[in-house]
Amino acid sequence: GWAGTAEIRLQVGSDGQGTATLSHSSGYAALDRAAQTMVEAGAQRTPVPEALRGKAFSIVLPVLFDISDGG
């Protein structure tokens, strides 16, 4: 029955290395950790777009946890 949105700040240095930190809690530590782990894993596997290479930037990514029956 857990649901919520964790906001994860992804900071990418000019060297292309990313660090994910919790910006806003979902209200559940387990969901927050899962969101942070997911964003970190994605950042390691995703190349920085050409237009942003060599530049430091950050972005806040909302990660929504919602289990519904779809109906």
Distance bins in CASP14 RR format, pairs under 12 A and 6 or more apart:
PFRMAT RR
TARGET T0000
AUTHOR 0000-0000-0000
RMODE 2
METHOD distances of the structure
MODEL  1
1 28 0 0 0 0 1 0 0 0 0 0 0
1 30 0 0 0 0 0 1 0 0 0 0 0
1 31 0 0 0 0 0 1 0 0 0 0 0
1 65 0 0 0 0 1 0 0 0 0 0 0
1 66 0 0 0 0 1 0 0 0 0 0 0
1 67 1 0 0 1 0 0 0 0 0 0 0
1 68 0 0 0 0 0 1 0 0 0 0 0
2 26 0 0 0 0 1 0 0 0 0 0 0
2 27 0 0 0 0 1 0 0 0 0 0 0
2 28 1 0 1 0 0 0 0 0 0 0 0
2 29 0 0 0 0 0 1 0 0 0 0 0
2 30 1 0 0 1 0 0 0 0 0 0 0
2 31 1 0 0 1 0 0 0 0 0 0 0
2 32 0 0 0 0 0 1 0 0 0 0 0
2 34 0 0 0 0 0 1 0 0 0 0 0
2 64 0 0 0 0 0 1 0 0 0 0 0
2 65 1 0 0 1 0 0 0 0 0 0 0
2 66 0 0 0 0 1 0 0 0 0 0 0
2 67 1 0 0 1 0 0 0 0 0 0 0
3 26 0 0 0 0 1 0 0 0 0 0 0
3 27 0 0 0 0 1 0 0 0 0 0 0
3 28 0 0 0 0 1 0 0 0 0 0 0
3 31 0 0 0 0 1 0 0 0 0 0 0
3 63 0 0 0 0 0 1 0 0 0 0 0
3 64 0 0 0 0 1 0 0 0 0 0 0
3 65 1 0 1 0 0 0 0 0 0 0 0
3 66 1 0 1 0 0 0 0 0 0 0 0
3 67 1 0 0 1 0 0 0 0 0 0 0
3 68 0 0 0 0 1 0 0 0 0 0 0
4 24 0 0 0 0 0 1 0 0 0 0 0
4 25 0 0 0 0 1 0 0 0 0 0 0
4 26 1 0 1 0 0 0 0 0 0 0 0
4 27 1 0 0 1 0 0 0 0 0 0 0
4 28 1 0 0 1 0 0 0 0 0 0 0
4 30 0 0 0 0 0 1 0 0 0 0 0
4 31 1 0 0 1 0 0 0 0 0 0 0
4 32 0 0 0 0 1 0 0 0 0 0 0
4 34 0 0 0 0 0 1 0 0 0 0 0
4 35 0 0 0 0 1 0 0 0 0 0 0
4 62 0 0 0 0 1 0 0 0 0 0 0
4 63 0 0 0 0 1 0 0 0 0 0 0
4 64 1 0 0 1 0 0 0 0 0 0 0
4 65 1 0 1 0 0 0 0 0 0 0 0
4 66 1 0 0 1 0 0 0 0 0 0 0
4 67 0 0 0 0 0 1 0 0 0 0 0
5 22 0 0 0 0 0 1 0 0 0 0 0
5 23 0 0 0 0 0 1 0 0 0 0 0
5 24 1 0 0 1 0 0 0 0 0 0 0
5 25 0 0 0 0 1 0 0 0 0 0 0
5 26 1 0 1 0 0 0 0 0 0 0 0
5 27 0 0 0 0 1 0 0 0 0 0 0
5 28 0 0 0 0 0 1 0 0 0 0 0
5 31 0 0 0 0 1 0 0 0 0 0 0
5 32 0 0 0 0 0 1 0 0 0 0 0
5 35 0 0 0 0 1 0 0 0 0 0 0
5 60 0 0 0 0 0 1 0 0 0 0 0
5 61 0 0 0 0 0 1 0 0 0 0 0
5 62 1 0 1 0 0 0 0 0 0 0 0
5 63 1 0 0 1 0 0 0 0 0 0 0
5 64 1 0 1 0 0 0 0 0 0 0 0
5 65 1 0 0 1 0 0 0 0 0 0 0
5 66 0 0 0 0 1 0 0 0 0 0 0
6 20 0 0 0 0 0 1 0 0 0 0 0
6 21 0 0 0 0 0 1 0 0 0 0 0
6 22 1 0 0 1 0 0 0 0 0 0 0
6 23 0 0 0 0 1 0 0 0 0 0 0
6 24 1 0 0 1 0 0 0 0 0 0 0
6 25 1 0 0 1 0 0 0 0 0 0 0
6 26 1 0 1 0 0 0 0 0 0 0 0
6 27 0 0 0 0 1 0 0 0 0 0 0
6 28 0 0 0 0 1 0 0 0 0 0 0
6 29 0 0 0 0 1 0 0 0 0 0 0
6 30 0 0 0 0 0 1 0 0 0 0 0
6 31 1 0 1 0 0 0 0 0 0 0 0
6 32 1 0 1 0 0 0 0 0 0 0 0
6 33 0 0 0 0 1 0 0 0 0 0 0
6 34 0 0 0 0 1 0 0 0 0 0 0
6 35 1 1 0 0 0 0 0 0 0 0 0
6 36 1 0 0 1 0 0 0 0 0 0 0
6 37 0 0 0 0 0 1 0 0 0 0 0
6 38 0 0 0 0 1 0 0 0 0 0 0
6 39 0 0 0 0 1 0 0 0 0 0 0
6 60 0 0 0 0 0 1 0 0 0 0 0
6 61 0 0 0 0 1 0 0 0 0 0 0
6 62 1 0 0 1 0 0 0 0 0 0 0
6 63 1 0 1 0 0 0 0 0 0 0 0
6 64 0 0 0 0 1 0 0 0 0 0 0
6 65 1 0 0 1 0 0 0 0 0 0 0
6 66 0 0 0 0 0 1 0 0 0 0 0
7 20 0 0 0 0 0 1 0 0 0 0 0
7 21 0 0 0 0 1 0 0 0 0 0 0
7 22 1 0 0 1 0 0 0 0 0 0 0
7 23 1 0 1 0 0 0 0 0 0 0 0
7 24 1 1 0 0 0 0 0 0 0 0 0
7 25 0 0 0 0 1 0 0 0 0 0 0
7 26 0 0 0 0 1 0 0 0 0 0 0
7 27 0 0 0 0 0 1 0 0 0 0 0
7 31 0 0 0 0 0 1 0 0 0 0 0
7 32 0 0 0 0 1 0 0 0 0 0 0
7 35 0 0 0 0 1 0 0 0 0 0 0
7 36 0 0 0 0 0 1 0 0 0 0 0
7 39 0 0 0 0 0 1 0 0 0 0 0
7 59 0 0 0 0 0 1 0 0 0 0 0
7 60 1 0 1 0 0 0 0 0 0 0 0
7 61 1 0 0 1 0 0 0 0 0 0 0
7 62 1 0 1 0 0 0 0 0 0 0 0
7 63 1 0 0 1 0 0 0 0 0 0 0
7 64 0 0 0 0 0 1 0 0 0 0 0
8 18 0 0 0 0 0 1 0 0 0 0 0
8 19 0 0 0 0 0 1 0 0 0 0 0
8 20 1 0 1 0 0 0 0 0 0 0 0
8 21 1 0 0 1 0 0 0 0 0 0 0
8 22 1 0 0 1 0 0 0 0 0 0 0
8 23 1 0 0 1 0 0 0 0 0 0 0
8 24 0 0 0 0 1 0 0 0 0 0 0
8 25 0 0 0 0 0 1 0 0 0 0 0
8 26 0 0 0 0 0 1 0 0 0 0 0
8 31 0 0 0 0 0 1 0 0 0 0 0
8 32 0 0 0 0 1 0 0 0 0 0 0
8 33 0 0 0 0 0 1 0 0 0 0 0
8 34 0 0 0 0 0 1 0 0 0 0 0
8 35 1 0 1 0 0 0 0 0 0 0 0
8 36 1 0 1 0 0 0 0 0 0 0 0
8 37 0 0 0 0 1 0 0 0 0 0 0
8 38 0 0 0 0 1 0 0 0 0 0 0
8 39 1 0 1 0 0 0 0 0 0 0 0
8 40 0 0 0 0 1 0 0 0 0 0 0
8 41 0 0 0 0 0 1 0 0 0 0 0
8 42 0 0 0 0 0 1 0 0 0 0 0
8 43 0 0 0 0 1 0 0 0 0 0 0
8 58 0 0 0 0 0 1 0 0 0 0 0
8 59 0 0 0 0 1 0 0 0 0 0 0
8 60 1 0 0 1 0 0 0 0 0 0 0
8 61 1 0 1 0 0 0 0 0 0 0 0
8 62 0 0 0 0 1 0 0 0 0 0 0
8 63 1 0 0 1 0 0 0 0 0 0 0
8 64 0 0 0 0 0 1 0 0 0 0 0
9 18 0 0 0 0 0 1 0 0 0 0 0
9 19 0 0 0 0 1 0 0 0 0 0 0
9 20 1 0 0 1 0 0 0 0 0 0 0
9 21 1 0 1 0 0 0 0 0 0 0 0
9 22 1 0 0 1 0 0 0 0 0 0 0
9 23 1 0 1 0 0 0 0 0 0 0 0
9 24 0 0 0 0 1 0 0 0 0 0 0
9 35 0 0 0 0 0 1 0 0 0 0 0
9 36 0 0 0 0 1 0 0 0 0 0 0
9 39 0 0 0 0 1 0 0 0 0 0 0
9 40 0 0 0 0 0 1 0 0 0 0 0
9 43 0 0 0 0 0 1 0 0 0 0 0
9 57 0 0 0 0 0 1 0 0 0 0 0
9 58 1 0 1 0 0 0 0 0 0 0 0
9 59 1 0 0 1 0 0 0 0 0 0 0
9 60 1 0 1 0 0 0 0 0 0 0 0
9 61 1 0 0 1 0 0 0 0 0 0 0
9 62 0 0 0 0 0 1 0 0 0 0 0
9 63 0 0 0 0 0 1 0 0 0 0 0
10 16 0 0 0 0 0 1 0 0 0 0 0
10 17 0 0 0 0 0 1 0 0 0 0 0
10 18 1 0 0 1 0 0 0 0 0 0 0
10 19 1 0 0 1 0 0 0 0 0 0 0
10 20 1 0 1 0 0 0 0 0 0 0 0
10 21 0 0 0 0 1 0 0 0 0 0 0
10 22 0 0 0 0 0 1 0 0 0 0 0
10 23 0 0 0 0 1 0 0 0 0 0 0
10 35 0 0 0 0 0 1 0 0 0 0 0
10 36 0 0 0 0 1 0 0 0 0 0 0
10 38 0 0 0 0 0 1 0 0 0 0 0
10 39 1 0 1 0 0 0 0 0 0 0 0
10 40 0 0 0 0 1 0 0 0 0 0 0
10 41 0 0 0 0 0 1 0 0 0 0 0
10 42 0 0 0 0 1 0 0 0 0 0 0
10 43 1 0 1 0 0 0 0 0 0 0 0
10 44 0 0 0 0 0 1 0 0 0 0 0
10 46 0 0 0 0 0 1 0 0 0 0 0
10 48 0 0 0 0 0 1 0 0 0 0 0
10 52 0 0 0 0 0 1 0 0 0 0 0
10 56 0 0 0 0 0 1 0 0 0 0 0
10 57 0 0 0 0 1 0 0 0 0 0 0
10 58 1 0 0 1 0 0 0 0 0 0 0
10 59 1 0 1 0 0 0 0 0 0 0 0
10 60 1 0 0 1 0 0 0 0 0 0 0
10 61 1 0 0 1 0 0 0 0 0 0 0
10 62 0 0 0 0 0 1 0 0 0 0 0
10 63 0 0 0 0 0 1 0 0 0 0 0
11 17 0 0 0 0 1 0 0 0 0 0 0
11 18 1 0 0 1 0 0 0 0 0 0 0
11 19 1 0 1 0 0 0 0 0 0 0 0
11 20 1 0 0 1 0 0 0 0 0 0 0
11 21 1 0 0 1 0 0 0 0 0 0 0
11 23 0 0 0 0 0 1 0 0 0 0 0
11 39 0 0 0 0 0 1 0 0 0 0 0
11 40 0 0 0 0 0 1 0 0 0 0 0
11 43 0 0 0 0 1 0 0 0 0 0 0
11 55 0 0 0 0 0 1 0 0 0 0 0
11 56 1 0 0 1 0 0 0 0 0 0 0
11 57 1 0 0 1 0 0 0 0 0 0 0
11 58 1 0 1 0 0 0 0 0 0 0 0
11 59 0 0 0 0 1 0 0 0 0 0 0
11 60 0 0 0 0 0 1 0 0 0 0 0
11 61 0 0 0 0 0 1 0 0 0 0 0
12 18 1 0 1 0 0 0 0 0 0 0 0
12 19 1 0 0 1 0 0 0 0 0 0 0
12 20 0 0 0 0 0 1 0 0 0 0 0
12 39 0 0 0 0 0 1 0 0 0 0 0
12 40 0 0 0 0 0 1 0 0 0 0 0
12 42 0 0 0 0 0 1 0 0 0 0 0
12 43 1 0 0 1 0 0 0 0 0 0 0
12 44 0 0 0 0 0 1 0 0 0 0 0
12 46 0 0 0 0 0 1 0 0 0 0 0
12 47 0 0 0 0 0 1 0 0 0 0 0
12 48 1 0 0 1 0 0 0 0 0 0 0
12 49 0 0 0 0 0 1 0 0 0 0 0
12 52 1 0 0 1 0 0 0 0 0 0 0
12 53 0 0 0 0 1 0 0 0 0 0 0
12 54 0 0 0 0 1 0 0 0 0 0 0
12 55 0 0 0 0 1 0 0 0 0 0 0
12 56 1 0 0 1 0 0 0 0 0 0 0
12 57 1 0 1 0 0 0 0 0 0 0 0
12 58 1 0 0 1 0 0 0 0 0 0 0
12 59 0 0 0 0 1 0 0 0 0 0 0
12 61 0 0 0 0 0 1 0 0 0 0 0
13 19 0 0 0 0 1 0 0 0 0 0 0
13 43 0 0 0 0 0 1 0 0 0 0 0
13 48 0 0 0 0 1 0 0 0 0 0 0
13 52 0 0 0 0 1 0 0 0 0 0 0
13 53 0 0 0 0 0 1 0 0 0 0 0
13 54 1 0 0 1 0 0 0 0 0 0 0
13 55 1 0 0 1 0 0 0 0 0 0 0
13 56 1 0 1 0 0 0 0 0 0 0 0
13 57 1 0 0 1 0 0 0 0 0 0 0
13 58 0 0 0 0 1 0 0 0 0 0 0
14 48 0 0 0 0 1 0 0 0 0 0 0
14 52 0 0 0 0 1 0 0 0 0 0 0
14 53 0 0 0 0 1 0 0 0 0 0 0
14 54 1 0 1 0 0 0 0 0 0 0 0
14 55 1 0 1 0 0 0 0 0 0 0 0
14 56 1 0 1 0 0 0 0 0 0 0 0
14 57 0 0 0 0 1 0 0 0 0 0 0
15 48 0 0 0 0 1 0 0 0 0 0 0
15 53 0 0 0 0 1 0 0 0 0 0 0
15 54 1 0 0 1 0 0 0 0 0 0 0
15 55 0 0 0 0 0 1 0 0 0 0 0
15 56 0 0 0 0 1 0 0 0 0 0 0
16 43 0 0 0 0 1 0 0 0 0 0 0
16 44 0 0 0 0 0 1 0 0 0 0 0
16 46 0 0 0 0 0 1 0 0 0 0 0
16 47 0 0 0 0 1 0 0 0 0 0 0
16 48 1 0 1 0 0 0 0 0 0 0 0
16 49 0 0 0 0 0 1 0 0 0 0 0
16 52 0 0 0 0 1 0 0 0 0 0 0
16 53 1 0 0 1 0 0 0 0 0 0 0
16 54 1 0 0 1 0 0 0 0 0 0 0
16 55 0 0 0 0 1 0 0 0 0 0 0
16 56 0 0 0 0 1 0 0 0 0 0 0
16 57 0 0 0 0 1 0 0 0 0 0 0
17 40 0 0 0 0 0 1 0 0 0 0 0
17 43 0 0 0 0 1 0 0 0 0 0 0
17 44 0 0 0 0 1 0 0 0 0 0 0
17 48 0 0 0 0 1 0 0 0 0 0 0
17 54 0 0 0 0 0 1 0 0 0 0 0
17 56 0 0 0 0 0 1 0 0 0 0 0
18 39 0 0 0 0 1 0 0 0 0 0 0
18 40 1 0 0 1 0 0 0 0 0 0 0
18 41 0 0 0 0 0 1 0 0 0 0 0
18 42 0 0 0 0 1 0 0 0 0 0 0
18 43 1 0 1 0 0 0 0 0 0 0 0
18 44 1 0 0 1 0 0 0 0 0 0 0
18 45 0 0 0 0 0 1 0 0 0 0 0
18 46 0 0 0 0 1 0 0 0 0 0 0
18 48 0 0 0 0 1 0 0 0 0 0 0
18 52 0 0 0 0 0 1 0 0 0 0 0
18 56 0 0 0 0 1 0 0 0 0 0 0
18 57 0 0 0 0 0 1 0 0 0 0 0
18 58 0 0 0 0 1 0 0 0 0 0 0
18 59 0 0 0 0 0 1 0 0 0 0 0
19 36 0 0 0 0 0 1 0 0 0 0 0
19 39 0 0 0 0 1 0 0 0 0 0 0
19 40 1 0 0 1 0 0 0 0 0 0 0
19 43 0 0 0 0 1 0 0 0 0 0 0
19 44 0 0 0 0 0 1 0 0 0 0 0
19 56 0 0 0 0 0 1 0 0 0 0 0
19 58 0 0 0 0 1 0 0 0 0 0 0
19 59 0 0 0 0 0 1 0 0 0 0 0
20 32 0 0 0 0 0 1 0 0 0 0 0
20 33 0 0 0 0 0 1 0 0 0 0 0
20 34 0 0 0 0 0 1 0 0 0 0 0
20 35 0 0 0 0 1 0 0 0 0 0 0
20 36 1 0 1 0 0 0 0 0 0 0 0
20 37 0 0 0 0 1 0 0 0 0 0 0
20 38 0 0 0 0 1 0 0 0 0 0 0
20 39 1 0 1 0 0 0 0 0 0 0 0
20 40 1 0 1 0 0 0 0 0 0 0 0
20 41 0 0 0 0 1 0 0 0 0 0 0
20 42 0 0 0 0 1 0 0 0 0 0 0
20 43 1 0 0 1 0 0 0 0 0 0 0
20 44 0 0 0 0 1 0 0 0 0 0 0
20 58 0 0 0 0 0 1 0 0 0 0 0
20 59 0 0 0 0 0 1 0 0 0 0 0
20 60 0 0 0 0 0 1 0 0 0 0 0
20 61 0 0 0 0 1 0 0 0 0 0 0
20 63 0 0 0 0 0 1 0 0 0 0 0
21 32 0 0 0 0 0 1 0 0 0 0 0
21 33 0 0 0 0 0 1 0 0 0 0 0
21 35 0 0 0 0 0 1 0 0 0 0 0
21 36 1 0 0 1 0 0 0 0 0 0 0
21 39 0 0 0 0 1 0 0 0 0 0 0
21 40 0 0 0 0 1 0 0 0 0 0 0
21 43 0 0 0 0 0 1 0 0 0 0 0
21 58 0 0 0 0 1 0 0 0 0 0 0
21 59 0 0 0 0 0 1 0 0 0 0 0
21 60 0 0 0 0 0 1 0 0 0 0 0
21 61 0 0 0 0 0 1 0 0 0 0 0
22 28 0 0 0 0 0 1 0 0 0 0 0
22 29 0 0 0 0 1 0 0 0 0 0 0
22 31 0 0 0 0 0 1 0 0 0 0 0
22 32 1 0 1 0 0 0 0 0 0 0 0
22 33 0 0 0 0 1 0 0 0 0 0 0
22 34 0 0 0 0 0 1 0 0 0 0 0
22 35 1 0 0 1 0 0 0 0 0 0 0
22 36 1 0 1 0 0 0 0 0 0 0 0
22 37 0 0 0 0 0 1 0 0 0 0 0
22 39 0 0 0 0 1 0 0 0 0 0 0
22 40 0 0 0 0 0 1 0 0 0 0 0
22 60 0 0 0 0 0 1 0 0 0 0 0
22 61 0 0 0 0 0 1 0 0 0 0 0
22 62 0 0 0 0 0 1 0 0 0 0 0
22 63 0 0 0 0 0 1 0 0 0 0 0
23 32 0 0 0 0 0 1 0 0 0 0 0
23 35 0 0 0 0 0 1 0 0 0 0 0
23 36 0 0 0 0 1 0 0 0 0 0 0
23 39 0 0 0 0 0 1 0 0 0 0 0
23 58 0 0 0 0 1 0 0 0 0 0 0
23 59 0 0 0 0 0 1 0 0 0 0 0
23 60 1 0 1 0 0 0 0 0 0 0 0
23 61 0 0 0 0 1 0 0 0 0 0 0
23 62 0 0 0 0 1 0 0 0 0 0 0
23 63 0 0 0 0 0 1 0 0 0 0 0
24 31 0 0 0 0 0 1 0 0 0 0 0
24 32 0 0 0 0 1 0 0 0 0 0 0
24 35 0 0 0 0 0 1 0 0 0 0 0
24 36 0 0 0 0 0 1 0 0 0 0 0
24 60 0 0 0 0 1 0 0 0 0 0 0
24 61 0 0 0 0 0 1 0 0 0 0 0
24 62 0 0 0 0 1 0 0 0 0 0 0
24 63 0 0 0 0 0 1 0 0 0 0 0
25 31 0 0 0 0 1 0 0 0 0 0 0
25 32 1 0 1 0 0 0 0 0 0 0 0
25 33 0 0 0 0 0 1 0 0 0 0 0
25 35 0 0 0 0 1 0 0 0 0 0 0
25 36 0 0 0 0 0 1 0 0 0 0 0
25 63 0 0 0 0 0 1 0 0 0 0 0
25 65 0 0 0 0 0 1 0 0 0 0 0
26 32 1 0 1 0 0 0 0 0 0 0 0
26 33 0 0 0 0 0 1 0 0 0 0 0
26 34 0 0 0 0 1 0 0 0 0 0 0
26 35 1 0 0 1 0 0 0 0 0 0 0
26 36 0 0 0 0 0 1 0 0 0 0 0
26 62 0 0 0 0 1 0 0 0 0 0 0
26 63 1 0 0 1 0 0 0 0 0 0 0
26 64 0 0 0 0 1 0 0 0 0 0 0
26 65 1 0 0 1 0 0 0 0 0 0 0
26 66 0 0 0 0 0 1 0 0 0 0 0
27 33 0 0 0 0 0 1 0 0 0 0 0
27 35 0 0 0 0 0 1 0 0 0 0 0
27 65 0 0 0 0 1 0 0 0 0 0 0
28 34 0 0 0 0 1 0 0 0 0 0 0
28 35 0 0 0 0 1 0 0 0 0 0 0
28 63 0 0 0 0 0 1 0 0 0 0 0
28 65 1 0 0 1 0 0 0 0 0 0 0
29 35 0 0 0 0 0 1 0 0 0 0 0
29 36 0 0 0 0 0 1 0 0 0 0 0
30 36 0 0 0 0 0 1 0 0 0 0 0
30 37 0 0 0 0 0 1 0 0 0 0 0
30 65 0 0 0 0 1 0 0 0 0 0 0
31 37 0 0 0 0 0 1 0 0 0 0 0
31 38 0 0 0 0 0 1 0 0 0 0 0
31 63 0 0 0 0 1 0 0 0 0 0 0
31 64 0 0 0 0 1 0 0 0 0 0 0
31 65 1 0 1 0 0 0 0 0 0 0 0
31 66 0 0 0 0 0 1 0 0 0 0 0
31 67 0 0 0 0 0 1 0 0 0 0 0
32 38 0 0 0 0 0 1 0 0 0 0 0
32 39 0 0 0 0 0 1 0 0 0 0 0
32 63 0 0 0 0 1 0 0 0 0 0 0
32 65 0 0 0 0 1 0 0 0 0 0 0
33 39 0 0 0 0 0 1 0 0 0 0 0
33 40 0 0 0 0 0 1 0 0 0 0 0
33 63 0 0 0 0 0 1 0 0 0 0 0
33 65 0 0 0 0 0 1 0 0 0 0 0
34 40 0 0 0 0 0 1 0 0 0 0 0
34 41 0 0 0 0 0 1 0 0 0 0 0
34 63 1 0 0 1 0 0 0 0 0 0 0
34 64 0 0 0 0 0 1 0 0 0 0 0
34 65 1 0 0 1 0 0 0 0 0 0 0
35 41 0 0 0 0 0 1 0 0 0 0 0
35 42 0 0 0 0 0 1 0 0 0 0 0
35 60 0 0 0 0 0 1 0 0 0 0 0
35 61 0 0 0 0 1 0 0 0 0 0 0
35 62 0 0 0 0 1 0 0 0 0 0 0
35 63 1 1 0 0 0 0 0 0 0 0 0
35 64 0 0 0 0 1 0 0 0 0 0 0
35 65 1 0 0 1 0 0 0 0 0 0 0
36 42 0 0 0 0 0 1 0 0 0 0 0
36 43 0 0 0 0 0 1 0 0 0 0 0
36 61 0 0 0 0 0 1 0 0 0 0 0
36 63 0 0 0 0 1 0 0 0 0 0 0
37 43 0 0 0 0 0 1 0 0 0 0 0
37 44 0 0 0 0 0 1 0 0 0 0 0
37 63 0 0 0 0 0 1 0 0 0 0 0
38 44 0 0 0 0 0 1 0 0 0 0 0
38 45 0 0 0 0 0 1 0 0 0 0 0
38 61 0 0 0 0 1 0 0 0 0 0 0
38 63 1 0 0 1 0 0 0 0 0 0 0
38 64 0 0 0 0 0 1 0 0 0 0 0
38 65 0 0 0 0 0 1 0 0 0 0 0
39 45 0 0 0 0 0 1 0 0 0 0 0
39 46 0 0 0 0 0 1 0 0 0 0 0
39 58 0 0 0 0 0 1 0 0 0 0 0
39 59 0 0 0 0 1 0 0 0 0 0 0
39 60 0 0 0 0 0 1 0 0 0 0 0
39 61 1 0 1 0 0 0 0 0 0 0 0
39 62 0 0 0 0 0 1 0 0 0 0 0
39 63 1 0 0 1 0 0 0 0 0 0 0
40 46 0 0 0 0 0 1 0 0 0 0 0
40 61 0 0 0 0 0 1 0 0 0 0 0
40 63 0 0 0 0 0 1 0 0 0 0 0
42 61 0 0 0 0 0 1 0 0 0 0 0
42 63 0 0 0 0 0 1 0 0 0 0 0
43 57 0 0 0 0 0 1 0 0 0 0 0
43 58 0 0 0 0 0 1 0 0 0 0 0
43 59 0 0 0 0 0 1 0 0 0 0 0
43 61 0 0 0 0 1 0 0 0 0 0 0
46 52 0 0 0 0 0 1 0 0 0 0 0
46 59 0 0 0 0 0 1 0 0 0 0 0
46 61 0 0 0 0 0 1 0 0 0 0 0
47 53 0 0 0 0 1 0 0 0 0 0 0
48 54 1 0 0 1 0 0 0 0 0 0 0
48 55 0 0 0 0 1 0 0 0 0 0 0
48 56 0 0 0 0 0 1 0 0 0 0 0
48 57 0 0 0 0 1 0 0 0 0 0 0
48 59 0 0 0 0 0 1 0 0 0 0 0
49 55 0 0 0 0 0 1 0 0 0 0 0
49 57 0 0 0 0 0 1 0 0 0 0 0
49 59 0 0 0 0 0 1 0 0 0 0 0
51 57 0 0 0 0 0 1 0 0 0 0 0
52 58 0 0 0 0 0 1 0 0 0 0 0
52 59 0 0 0 0 0 1 0 0 0 0 0
END
